[in-house]
Structures are given as structure tokens and as C-alpha cells.
Amino acid sequence: MSEDRRRVLHPPVPGFAHAGELQRRPRVAVVGGGIAGLTAATGLAERGVEVELYERESYLGGRAGGWDTALGDGTSVTMSRGFHAFFRQYYNLRALLRRTDPRLRRLKPVADYPLLDAEGRIDTFRGLPSTPPWNALVFALRSPTFRLRDLVRVDPVRALSLATVSVPETYHQLDDLDAATFLDQLNFPASARHLAFEVFSRSFFASPAELSAAELVTMFHMYFLGSSEGLIFDVPEDTYPASLWNPLAEHLEGLGVRIHLGAPVDAVHPEVRGGFRVGDSLVDGVVLALDVSGLRKVVGASPDLGTPGWRERVDGLRTAPAFYVRRLWLDRPLRTDRPSFLGTGSLPPLDNISLLDRFEAQAAGWARDTGGSVVELHAYAVHERKDDLPRRLLARLHEIYPETRDARIVGELEQWRQDCPLFGLGDFARRPTVETPVPGLVLAGDGIRVDLPVALMERAATTGWQAANRLLAGWGLRGEPIWSVPNQGRLGFLRAVAARRATPARR
């Protein structure tokens, strides 16, 4: 798995290698055991900081976690909130996973992620060149929904913003514009929007009318024009706990981290003489690595924490519309040529079909023993919780994969959730950052602002490392290096054109 030679290193502040070199070892409470919290705990514990990790659920991993449950017939299974793609440009997340899997052997590559539109046309990421801009150009020219005359009609001035991304400047320019309007102004062909852009928007659980254009453009940069890693990704070879979080928990406990599951934190109280009280613990630092509603609740219940302006920014965080996951255990297999993943966002209400028995060991074992299959259906950006949604999703499955029409559902589980951050219009400037006005208190999570081209799970991991680095620097300890795709467009001549257009003419 080669990495992009143009990836960018963001080195940490130098310092001592271990807290044992200090007069006293600091103690930190990490609140939240998702990707951000686990990353922060790892960065701190590896430098010898004492860490107490609190997680309200009975499992680690947050929105990428999994938990034990059972089907109606008593079969033990591990359920999760649905499919996650571990892209190759998730450098900081992959650095976390390498703590227990140095060669990332517990991740397996997925050859393709085809996208199906309402007319039955399929686009694919297989076989694209790895070098920008040829990857995007070939993708567009071979797409069944994008013709050469469509390329000529695209507004070249607006298109510059796709090739000249720089964070945070792109947000200053485009964050007050919604993604749908941006595509209208770009004169992007309607037939190609789903296959080229809407899949990005809905991966944030938002429709293009709700999503910031800056977020859409930055994602396009991260996955296409700014990176040669492309849109091919890996998935865990087994359930999330077995592949990822149980090994990491053992690693953290080996470093002395005390992990408290089923232990929600209601408030954080600053102490008069310094430090904080978290539950019954006195600590020198706190990492709040919570989802939007969790962060708002903790800060709201901690009246002595932060300034009014900062508290207002936290309270202003918003959640995206709900999403729904329905997992089905069927009594027969699907056709062998069906892909592991299929994007179906232009066939509402279905957004994705995942065939778990094609890649997850537990599901594959069940399918092998029973002769059946395990299929997962996703619906994103659901504004109304309608009782007929499960039926409509199943009808779409039957339409797209007709061999499932006569299949008997042996078992099923479902998840309704609404806890992902919304990246709406103008949110970037108001979003709280990792650093806070409270010395010793930092934030982490995929809803926290970071001025780098990162997204989704990678944003969570990046802010986790940043949170740990901020605390470590305060104690004179060395942090963890952070990586990103280039924080600017890779085509110098286009950057020069954009710069000339942005510079007022002299008279």
C-alpha cells in the first residue's frame, strides 16, 4: 500500500519523550471512547501521561463501534451502525490502527465502489489513474452520465475552486453557499451530479441543499484532485471490535490507561487551585471527545467552564438529519458478481447496499454455515421517521438485486441514529476548535474545526492527535506527527490563475 509522495507532514512541537522525565506525571481525563478519544488517549499514554478514559456506551469505537446482540433465533452477532470506508488518505487514523497492526493486515482492500443511478447507469472507480488531475478527468470522460460536451459547458471560473483548494481559505470563500447552488453555478450536468458529487454530500448524512459548498469542494480535493490515493478503500476483515478496538484497548491498558465503559460524564468542574474534577477524579487536563449532543450537554452542565462566546459556539453546533440502517440475514446467497458495496443515492430512500458476508469474517462464517447472506441497507439524511421506510428499502433491494425477492429473512436488526455533525452554511467560522479558552481543556471529534483538508473518521483521528499534542506541549512533552493530503491544489498554473483573479488590479 504505497502512500502519496506529496502528502504533507505537520510536525509536533519538540519536547521530552516521556513524562517520566518530568517532576510529576500529569493526569488526564479523556471523555469519549470513539475514534477521537481513543486517538487522544493513545497520544497521551504513549508519552507516559496517566489517562482515565470514560465512555458512556458499553463498547469502544463510537460511531465506528460494534456491540454484541442476538437474532430472534438466539444466534449471537455483533451489530454496528453500518459500513465505514477506511480510505488510504486517512493517514492519521491509519497511524492509530498501526499501534496494534503495524502492516494493517486486519484491513482488506475493496476493489471498487460502483454507483448506480435511477436510469440503471453504473459508474466505477476501478482502474482510474492515481495522479491528479488525470484521475478526475478519466472518471468524468468514461462516465455514462458525463459527456464531452458537458465538460465544455462547465463554468471554468467556478471550476477553479475545485482545483485550488486551501483550508481555511476555501471555507472563507464558499462556506456561506450550499452545495446544490454551487453545482448550479458550476453548470454541472444534472445527470452526473449523483455519480460525481452527491455521494460525497450524503456521506455526511446531508443533502446538497443542506451541505456547505466549501465542505463539498474540500472533500473533492481530499479524495480526487488533492490526493493520488484515490477512492479505493479498505474495510476491516472482521467486526469493528474484533479487528480494531479490542486490540487497541489491550494496547492502551498495557500503557496504564484505565478504561471505564458504561460511564457517562455529566460535567467538568475547574478547580480553584488548577486542574479539573471529572466525576470522582482530580486531573490536570481534560479531552472532551464527544458527539455534538454530548458535548453540548457536558458544557451546558458545567457553568464555570469557558467564556460566554466559546460556550455559545459549542451550543451552536448542529446535528445532521437522521440515518437508518437495516441489516438482514437472508436464507440464500446473492449472485457472486454483486459488488461488496453499491451506492444507490439516486434511488431514494436507499443510499447504499453492503454485502457483509463478502468481507466481514463473522458474517461470512454465518453465510458459510447456513448457505445464506448478510445484507445491509442504508438510508441517509432522513428528515421524517416514517414507518414504511424499512419496507421501501426492501422493495429497492428487490428491484436492484432481483434474486432477493424470494429470499426469506432469517433475522434482522435496525438502527435509527441522529448524532452526526451537520456541516451547514456558515458553520465553519462558528465551529469550536481543538484549543479552548480554558487552559488544560481541549476538544476532539469530527464536529470540531481543524484547518486541514480532512473529513469523517480522519477528522476525528486528526483532532484526537491535535488534542493530545496541545496538552503534551503544555507540559514540555513531544507530540505525534500529523499528516494530510496537500493543503492546496496540486496544479500550480491553476493556483496562479486563481491568485490573479483574486488580486485587485492596480491603477
Summary of the structure (lengths in Angstrom):
residues: 507
radius of gyration: 23.0
end to end distance: 52.9
largest distance: 79.9
contacts: 1745
relative contact order: 0.21
helix: 36%
strand: 22%
